[in-house]
Amino acid sequence: MKTTPVLFNNRDGYKLYGIYEQPEHTSSNTTVLLLSPGVKMRVGPHRLYNKLSKQLVDHGVNVFRFDFFGLGDSEGVIEESVLKDVYNTILDGRFIGDTVDAMNWLENNQGQNQFILGGLCGGALTGLLTACEDERVTGLLALGLINVFEGGEDNFGKFVTEGQLSSLKDGYIKKLTDLNSWKRLLTFKSDFRVIFKILLKPFRKLTSSVKAGKAEESEVTLPKALQGSNVNPKFAPSFFKMLKDSKKMLLIFSGADRLLWEFEEKFENIYKKKLKQYKGSYQVHTIPEANHILASREWEASVYEYVSDWLSKNYPNAQSSN
């Protein structure tokens, strides 16, 4: 594997630092950009991006990992003082410009003209939003794609999903014999909004199918059923634009991650009819019991297997001999 340190300017004149990795004996016109998740730098959590990069290069594609403005070794300062606010600006497209500037550098200096944007969580969403603005992007490799804004602990009970409630219910049942849990309840320190939602879940099941049928509207508008929720209004239009443009998508979710429930309940269930016409245009895989950052070798191996299979089927010509 050939590794090249890279320093390039973004559109605002700040220097961004990256690593360009290429197969040793082959050349390809396709580069995968692994986009930083949240405020993490180019290595990702537990060096996930480094390990994934090696797998991708072994498959025959180039990989570019870089630090966004204000992160890692790149220039710039993150001005927000609350982490939730930083996350939400990322989910609103904060790093689209940096991503396009990275592709421009790769095209001008490495002759690359086809890109697959990938990443975990916020990095995946940055890839989705950028792909809709740049025709050079042909695919999205998303780990834990996020379709909602971060509400913070104060709004947890307000935006909690049905999947999360089912998981929490089991936890509450186990706590029935715990004295400290009863103390929290009796001193009004428990999250009563969540408790009431768990108790009312049977009633919601009776009305959920009716609501889902009424909720679906044009993909460019936010359905009434989701107005006032934490859903990112840019998500559905961007997702459907990728589908309409025939851009390939691989979505890998962790089975124990709330983002799986957010995606299913606040996107797939709402847009069932529209998504049917694109059946086969995107793939969704779930790794059972995996956590958000895929922090085990077994879960990492599942990611490599899904990614390798997806690349072989959708990018058979990405690897070419010198």
C-alpha positions as a Markdown table, in Angstrom:
| # | Residue | x | y | z |
|---|---|---|---|---|
| 1 | Met | 0.0 | 0.0 | 0.0 |
| 2 | Lys | 1.4 | 3.4 | -1.0 |
| 3 | Thr | 0.7 | 6.1 | 1.6 |
| 4 | Thr | 1.0 | 9.8 | 0.8 |
| 5 | Pro | 0.6 | 12.7 | 3.4 |
| 6 | Val | -1.5 | 15.5 | 1.9 |
| 7 | Leu | -1.9 | 19.1 | 2.8 |
| 8 | Phe | -4.5 | 21.2 | 0.8 |
| 9 | Asn | -6.4 | 24.4 | 1.2 |
| 10 | Asn | -10.2 | 24.5 | 1.6 |
| 11 | Arg | -12.2 | 27.3 | 0.0 |
| 12 | Asp | -11.7 | 29.5 | 3.0 |
| 13 | Gly | -7.9 | 29.2 | 2.8 |
| 14 | Tyr | -7.4 | 26.9 | 5.8 |
| 15 | Lys | -5.0 | 24.0 | 5.4 |
| 16 | Leu | -6.5 | 20.6 | 5.8 |
| 17 | Tyr | -4.4 | 17.5 | 6.5 |
| 18 | Gly | -5.1 | 14.1 | 5.0 |
| 19 | Ile | -3.7 | 10.7 | 4.1 |
| 20 | Tyr | -4.0 | 9.3 | 0.5 |
| 21 | Glu | -3.6 | 5.5 | 0.3 |
| 22 | Gln | -3.3 | 3.5 | -2.9 |
| 23 | Pro | -2.9 | -0.1 | -3.9 |
| 24 | Glu | 0.8 | -0.9 | -4.5 |
| 25 | His | 0.5 | -2.5 | -8.0 |
| 26 | Thr | -2.7 | -1.2 | -9.5 |
| 27 | Ser | -4.3 | 2.1 | -10.4 |
| 28 | Ser | -7.9 | 3.1 | -10.2 |
| 29 | Asn | -9.9 | 6.2 | -11.1 |
| 30 | Thr | -12.2 | 5.6 | -8.0 |
| 31 | Thr | -11.4 | 7.0 | -4.6 |
| 32 | Val | -13.3 | 6.3 | -1.4 |
| 33 | Leu | -13.4 | 9.3 | 1.0 |
| 34 | Leu | -13.8 | 8.3 | 4.6 |
| 35 | Leu | -15.4 | 11.3 | 6.2 |
| 36 | Ser | -14.8 | 12.0 | 9.9 |
| 37 | Pro | -17.6 | 11.2 | 12.3 |
| 38 | Gly | -18.7 | 14.0 | 14.6 |
| 39 | Val | -15.6 | 15.6 | 16.1 |
| 40 | Lys | -13.4 | 12.6 | 15.6 |
| 41 | Met | -10.3 | 12.9 | 13.4 |
| 42 | Arg | -9.4 | 10.9 | 10.3 |
| 43 | Val | -8.6 | 7.6 | 12.2 |
| 44 | Gly | -12.2 | 7.2 | 13.5 |
| 45 | Pro | -13.1 | 5.6 | 16.8 |
| 46 | His | -10.7 | 2.8 | 17.8 |
| 47 | Arg | -8.9 | 3.4 | 14.5 |
| 48 | Leu | -11.9 | 2.0 | 12.6 |
| 49 | Tyr | -11.1 | 4.1 | 9.5 |
| 50 | Asn | -7.4 | 3.0 | 9.4 |
| 51 | Lys | -8.5 | -0.7 | 9.4 |
| 52 | Leu | -11.3 | -0.1 | 6.9 |
| 53 | Ser | -9.0 | 1.8 | 4.7 |
| 54 | Lys | -6.6 | -1.1 | 4.5 |
| 55 | Gln | -9.5 | -3.4 | 3.5 |
| 56 | Leu | -10.6 | -1.0 | 0.8 |
| 57 | Val | -7.1 | -0.6 | -0.6 |
| 58 | Asp | -6.7 | -4.4 | -0.7 |
| 59 | His | -9.8 | -4.5 | -2.7 |
| 60 | Gly | -8.2 | -2.2 | -5.3 |
| 61 | Val | -9.6 | 1.2 | -4.7 |
| 62 | Asn | -7.9 | 4.4 | -3.4 |
| 63 | Val | -8.8 | 5.8 | -0.1 |
| 64 | Phe | -8.5 | 9.4 | 1.2 |
| 65 | Arg | -8.9 | 10.2 | 4.9 |
| 66 | Phe | -8.6 | 13.8 | 6.0 |
| 67 | Asp | -9.4 | 16.1 | 9.0 |
| 68 | Phe | -12.2 | 18.6 | 8.5 |
| 69 | Phe | -11.7 | 22.3 | 9.3 |
| 70 | Gly | -11.1 | 22.7 | 13.1 |
| 71 | Leu | -10.6 | 19.0 | 13.7 |
| 72 | Gly | -7.5 | 16.8 | 14.2 |
| 73 | Asp | -4.4 | 18.2 | 12.5 |
| 74 | Ser | -6.2 | 20.7 | 10.2 |
| 75 | Glu | -6.3 | 24.4 | 10.7 |
| 76 | Gly | -9.3 | 26.2 | 12.1 |
| 77 | Val | -11.2 | 26.5 | 15.4 |
| 78 | Ile | -14.6 | 25.0 | 16.4 |
| 79 | Glu | -16.4 | 28.0 | 17.9 |
| 80 | Glu | -19.4 | 26.2 | 19.4 |
| 81 | Ser | -19.1 | 25.6 | 23.1 |
| 82 | Val | -21.8 | 22.8 | 23.3 |
| 83 | Leu | -21.1 | 19.5 | 21.6 |
| 84 | Lys | -24.7 | 19.0 | 20.6 |
| 85 | Asp | -24.6 | 22.2 | 18.7 |
| 86 | Val | -21.5 | 21.1 | 16.8 |
| 87 | Tyr | -23.1 | 17.8 | 15.9 |
| 88 | Asn | -26.2 | 19.6 | 14.6 |
| 89 | Thr | -24.3 | 21.9 | 12.4 |
| 90 | Ile | -22.6 | 18.8 | 10.9 |
| 91 | Leu | -25.9 | 17.2 | 10.3 |
| 92 | Asp | -27.0 | 20.4 | 8.6 |
| 93 | Gly | -24.1 | 20.2 | 6.1 |
| 94 | Arg | -21.2 | 22.0 | 7.9 |
| 95 | Phe | -18.5 | 20.0 | 6.1 |
| 96 | Ile | -20.0 | 19.7 | 2.6 |
| 97 | Gly | -17.5 | 22.4 | 1.4 |
| 98 | Asp | -14.5 | 20.7 | 2.8 |
| 99 | Thr | -15.6 | 17.4 | 1.1 |
| 100 | Val | -16.0 | 19.0 | -2.3 |
| 101 | Asp | -12.6 | 20.8 | -1.9 |
| 102 | Ala | -11.0 | 17.4 | -1.1 |
| 103 | Met | -12.5 | 15.9 | -4.3 |
| 104 | Asn | -11.2 | 18.9 | -6.3 |
| 105 | Trp | -7.7 | 18.3 | -5.0 |
| 106 | Leu | -7.9 | 14.6 | -5.8 |
| 107 | Glu | -9.1 | 15.4 | -9.3 |
| 108 | Asn | -6.5 | 18.1 | -10.0 |
| 109 | Asn | -3.6 | 16.3 | -8.4 |
| 110 | Gln | -4.3 | 12.6 | -8.7 |
| 111 | Gly | -6.5 | 12.4 | -11.8 |
| 112 | Gln | -9.5 | 11.0 | -9.8 |
| 113 | Asn | -13.0 | 11.6 | -11.2 |
| 114 | Gln | -15.2 | 9.1 | -9.4 |
| 115 | Phe | -15.8 | 9.1 | -5.7 |
| 116 | Ile | -17.5 | 7.0 | -3.1 |
| 117 | Leu | -18.2 | 8.9 | 0.0 |
| 118 | Gly | -18.3 | 7.0 | 3.2 |
| 119 | Gly | -18.2 | 7.3 | 7.0 |
| 120 | Leu | -19.8 | 6.7 | 10.3 |
| 121 | Cys | -22.8 | 8.7 | 11.6 |
| 122 | Gly | -22.2 | 12.4 | 10.9 |
| 123 | Gly | -19.6 | 11.4 | 8.3 |
| 124 | Ala | -22.1 | 9.3 | 6.5 |
| 125 | Leu | -24.6 | 12.1 | 6.4 |
| 126 | Thr | -22.0 | 14.6 | 5.2 |
| 127 | Gly | -21.5 | 12.1 | 2.3 |
| 128 | Leu | -25.2 | 11.9 | 1.6 |
| 129 | Leu | -25.6 | 15.7 | 1.5 |
| 130 | Thr | -22.5 | 16.2 | -0.6 |
| 131 | Ala | -23.4 | 13.4 | -3.1 |
| 132 | Cys | -26.6 | 15.4 | -4.0 |
| 133 | Glu | -24.5 | 18.4 | -5.0 |
| 134 | Asp | -21.7 | 16.7 | -6.9 |
| 135 | Glu | -22.1 | 14.5 | -10.0 |
| 136 | Arg | -18.6 | 13.0 | -9.4 |
| 137 | Val | -20.0 | 11.1 | -6.5 |
| 138 | Thr | -21.2 | 7.7 | -7.6 |
| 139 | Gly | -21.9 | 6.0 | -4.3 |
| 140 | Leu | -22.4 | 6.2 | -0.5 |
| 141 | Leu | -20.9 | 3.8 | 2.0 |
| 142 | Ala | -22.7 | 4.6 | 5.2 |
| 143 | Leu | -22.1 | 3.2 | 8.7 |
| 144 | Gly | -24.9 | 4.2 | 11.1 |
| 145 | Leu | -26.5 | 6.8 | 8.8 |
| 146 | Ile | -28.2 | 9.4 | 11.0 |
| 147 | Asn | -31.5 | 11.0 | 9.9 |
| 148 | Val | -32.3 | 13.1 | 13.0 |
| 149 | Phe | -30.8 | 16.0 | 14.8 |
| 150 | Glu | -29.3 | 15.6 | 18.3 |
| 151 | Gly | -31.9 | 16.6 | 20.9 |
| 152 | Gly | -29.7 | 16.3 | 24.0 |
| 153 | Glu | -30.5 | 14.6 | 27.3 |
| 154 | Asp | -33.2 | 17.1 | 28.1 |
| 155 | Asn | -35.2 | 16.1 | 25.0 |
| 156 | Phe | -34.5 | 12.3 | 25.2 |
| 157 | Gly | -38.1 | 11.5 | 26.4 |
| 158 | Lys | -39.6 | 13.7 | 23.7 |
| 159 | Phe | -37.9 | 12.1 | 20.7 |
| 160 | Val | -37.4 | 8.5 | 22.0 |
| 161 | Thr | -38.2 | 5.9 | 19.4 |
| 162 | Glu | -40.5 | 2.8 | 19.8 |
| 163 | Gly | -37.4 | 0.6 | 19.5 |
| 164 | Gln | -35.6 | 2.4 | 22.3 |
| 165 | Leu | -38.8 | 2.2 | 24.4 |
| 166 | Ser | -38.8 | -1.6 | 24.0 |
| 167 | Ser | -35.2 | -1.8 | 25.1 |
| 168 | Leu | -35.8 | 0.5 | 28.0 |
| 169 | Lys | -38.9 | -1.5 | 29.1 |
| 170 | Asp | -36.7 | -4.5 | 29.7 |
| 171 | Gly | -34.4 | -2.4 | 31.8 |
| 172 | Tyr | -37.2 | -1.0 | 33.9 |
| 173 | Ile | -38.6 | -4.4 | 34.6 |
| 174 | Lys | -35.2 | -5.6 | 35.9 |
| 175 | Lys | -35.1 | -2.5 | 38.2 |
| 176 | Leu | -38.4 | -3.4 | 39.9 |
| 177 | Thr | -36.5 | -5.1 | 42.7 |
| 178 | Asp | -33.9 | -2.3 | 43.0 |
| 179 | Leu | -34.4 | 0.0 | 46.0 |
| 180 | Asn | -32.4 | 2.9 | 44.5 |
| 181 | Ser | -34.6 | 2.8 | 41.4 |
| 182 | Trp | -37.7 | 3.1 | 43.6 |
| 183 | Lys | -36.1 | 6.0 | 45.5 |
| 184 | Arg | -35.5 | 7.8 | 42.2 |
| 185 | Leu | -39.1 | 7.2 | 41.2 |
| 186 | Leu | -40.6 | 8.4 | 44.5 |
| 187 | Thr | -38.3 | 11.5 | 44.6 |
| 188 | Phe | -39.4 | 12.4 | 41.0 |
| 189 | Lys | -35.9 | 12.0 | 39.6 |
| 190 | Ser | -37.0 | 9.4 | 37.0 |
| 191 | Asp | -37.9 | 10.3 | 33.4 |
| 192 | Phe | -41.7 | 10.2 | 33.7 |
| 193 | Arg | -42.1 | 11.1 | 30.1 |
| 194 | Val | -40.3 | 7.9 | 29.0 |
| 195 | Ile | -42.2 | 5.8 | 31.6 |
| 196 | Phe | -45.6 | 7.1 | 30.4 |
| 197 | Lys | -44.6 | 6.4 | 26.8 |
| 198 | Ile | -43.8 | 2.8 | 27.7 |
| 199 | Leu | -47.1 | 2.4 | 29.5 |
| 200 | Leu | -49.0 | 3.8 | 26.5 |
| 201 | Lys | -47.2 | 1.8 | 23.9 |
| 202 | Pro | -50.0 | -0.7 | 23.4 |
| 203 | Phe | -52.4 | 2.1 | 22.5 |
| 204 | Arg | -49.9 | 3.6 | 20.1 |
| 205 | Lys | -49.6 | 0.3 | 18.2 |
| 206 | Leu | -53.4 | 0.4 | 17.5 |
| 207 | Thr | -53.1 | 3.8 | 15.8 |
| 208 | Ser | -49.6 | 3.6 | 14.3 |
| 209 | Ser | -50.7 | 2.0 | 11.0 |
| 210 | Val | -53.3 | 4.7 | 10.5 |
| 211 | Lys | -50.8 | 7.5 | 11.2 |
| 212 | Ala | -48.2 | 6.0 | 8.8 |
| 213 | Gly | -50.8 | 5.9 | 6.0 |
| 214 | Lys | -51.6 | 9.5 | 6.5 |
| 215 | Ala | -48.1 | 10.7 | 7.1 |
| 216 | Glu | -46.6 | 9.9 | 3.7 |
| 217 | Glu | -46.4 | 13.0 | 1.5 |
| 218 | Ser | -44.0 | 14.4 | -1.1 |
| 219 | Glu | -40.4 | 13.5 | -0.4 |
| 220 | Val | -39.4 | 17.2 | -0.6 |
| 221 | Thr | -41.6 | 18.2 | 2.3 |
| 222 | Leu | -41.7 | 17.0 | 5.9 |
| 223 | Pro | -44.8 | 15.0 | 6.6 |
| 224 | Lys | -47.2 | 16.4 | 9.2 |
| 225 | Ala | -46.6 | 13.3 | 11.4 |
| 226 | Leu | -42.9 | 14.3 | 11.7 |
| 227 | Gln | -43.3 | 18.1 | 12.1 |
| 228 | Gly | -42.1 | 19.1 | 15.5 |
| 229 | Ser | -39.9 | 15.9 | 15.8 |
| 230 | Asn | -36.1 | 15.7 | 15.6 |
| 231 | Val | -36.1 | 14.6 | 12.0 |
| 232 | Asn | -33.6 | 16.3 | 9.7 |
| 233 | Pro | -35.7 | 17.8 | 6.9 |
| 234 | Lys | -32.8 | 17.5 | 4.5 |
| 235 | Phe | -32.5 | 13.7 | 4.9 |
| 236 | Ala | -35.4 | 12.4 | 2.8 |
| 237 | Pro | -35.0 | 14.8 | -0.2 |
| 238 | Ser | -31.3 | 13.9 | -0.3 |
| 239 | Phe | -31.9 | 10.2 | 0.0 |
| 240 | Phe | -34.5 | 10.2 | -2.8 |
| 241 | Lys | -32.3 | 12.4 | -5.0 |
| 242 | Met | -29.5 | 9.8 | -4.8 |
| 243 | Leu | -32.0 | 7.1 | -5.7 |
| 244 | Lys | -33.3 | 9.1 | -8.7 |
| 245 | Asp | -29.8 | 9.8 | -9.8 |
| 246 | Ser | -29.1 | 6.0 | -9.7 |
| 247 | Lys | -26.2 | 6.5 | -7.2 |
| 248 | Lys | -25.4 | 3.3 | -5.3 |
| 249 | Met | -25.9 | 3.1 | -1.5 |
| 250 | Leu | -24.8 | 0.6 | 1.1 |
| 251 | Leu | -26.2 | 1.3 | 4.6 |
| 252 | Ile | -24.8 | -0.7 | 7.5 |
| 253 | Phe | -26.5 | -0.3 | 10.9 |
| 254 | Ser | -25.6 | -1.6 | 14.3 |
| 255 | Gly | -28.3 | -3.7 | 15.9 |
| 256 | Ala | -28.0 | -2.0 | 19.4 |
| 257 | Asp | -27.8 | 1.5 | 18.0 |
| 258 | Arg | -30.7 | 3.9 | 18.3 |
| 259 | Leu | -29.9 | 5.2 | 14.8 |
| 260 | Leu | -31.3 | 1.9 | 13.4 |
| 261 | Trp | -34.6 | 2.6 | 15.1 |
| 262 | Glu | -34.6 | 6.2 | 14.0 |
| 263 | Phe | -34.0 | 5.2 | 10.4 |
| 264 | Glu | -36.7 | 2.6 | 10.4 |
| 265 | Glu | -39.4 | 4.5 | 12.3 |
| 266 | Lys | -38.8 | 8.0 | 11.0 |
| 267 | Phe | -37.9 | 7.3 | 7.4 |
| 268 | Glu | -38.5 | 3.8 | 6.1 |
| 269 | Asn | -41.9 | 3.3 | 7.7 |
| 270 | Ile | -43.0 | 6.8 | 6.6 |
| 271 | Tyr | -41.9 | 6.4 | 3.0 |
| 272 | Lys | -42.8 | 2.8 | 2.4 |
| 273 | Lys | -44.7 | 3.4 | -0.8 |
| 274 | Lys | -42.0 | 5.6 | -2.4 |
| 275 | Leu | -39.2 | 3.3 | -1.4 |
| 276 | Lys | -40.8 | 0.3 | -3.1 |
| 277 | Gln | -40.2 | 1.7 | -6.6 |
| 278 | Tyr | -36.5 | 1.8 | -5.7 |
| 279 | Lys | -36.3 | -1.7 | -4.4 |
| 280 | Gly | -32.8 | -3.1 | -5.0 |
| 281 | Ser | -31.3 | 0.4 | -5.6 |
| 282 | Tyr | -29.8 | 0.5 | -2.1 |
| 283 | Gln | -28.8 | -2.2 | 0.4 |
| 284 | Val | -29.4 | -2.2 | 4.1 |
| 285 | His | -27.6 | -4.6 | 6.5 |
| 286 | Thr | -27.8 | -4.8 | 10.2 |
| 287 | Ile | -25.1 | -6.3 | 12.4 |
| 288 | Pro | -26.9 | -7.8 | 15.4 |
| 289 | Glu | -26.0 | -6.6 | 18.9 |
| 290 | Ala | -23.3 | -4.3 | 17.5 |
| 291 | Asn | -22.8 | -0.9 | 19.2 |
| 292 | His | -22.6 | 2.5 | 17.5 |
| 293 | Ile | -18.9 | 2.5 | 16.9 |
| 294 | Leu | -18.6 | -1.2 | 16.0 |
| 295 | Ala | -16.1 | -1.8 | 18.7 |
| 296 | Ser | -15.3 | -5.5 | 18.3 |
| 297 | Arg | -13.3 | -7.5 | 15.7 |
| 298 | Glu | -16.4 | -9.6 | 14.9 |
| 299 | Trp | -18.4 | -6.5 | 14.1 |
| 300 | Glu | -15.6 | -5.0 | 12.1 |
| 301 | Ala | -15.3 | -8.3 | 10.1 |
| 302 | Ser | -19.0 | -8.1 | 9.2 |
| 303 | Val | -18.5 | -4.5 | 7.9 |
| 304 | Tyr | -15.5 | -5.7 | 5.7 |
| 305 | Glu | -17.6 | -8.5 | 4.4 |
| 306 | Tyr | -20.6 | -6.3 | 3.4 |
| 307 | Val | -18.3 | -3.6 | 1.9 |
| 308 | Ser | -16.3 | -6.1 | -0.1 |
| 309 | Asp | -19.3 | -7.8 | -1.5 |
| 310 | Trp | -21.0 | -4.4 | -2.4 |
| 311 | Leu | -17.8 | -3.1 | -4.2 |
| 312 | Ser | -17.5 | -6.3 | -6.2 |
| 313 | Lys | -21.0 | -6.2 | -7.4 |
| 314 | Asn | -21.3 | -2.4 | -8.0 |
| 315 | Tyr | -17.7 | -1.4 | -8.9 |
| 316 | Pro | -16.2 | -4.3 | -10.7 |
| 317 | Asn | -14.1 | -1.9 | -12.9 |
| 318 | Ala | -12.9 | 0.2 | -10.0 |
| 319 | Gln | -9.6 | -1.7 | -10.0 |
| 320 | Ser | -7.5 | -1.7 | -13.1 |
| 321 | Ser | -3.9 | -2.8 | -13.8 |
| 322 | Asn | -1.1 | -0.3 | -14.5 |
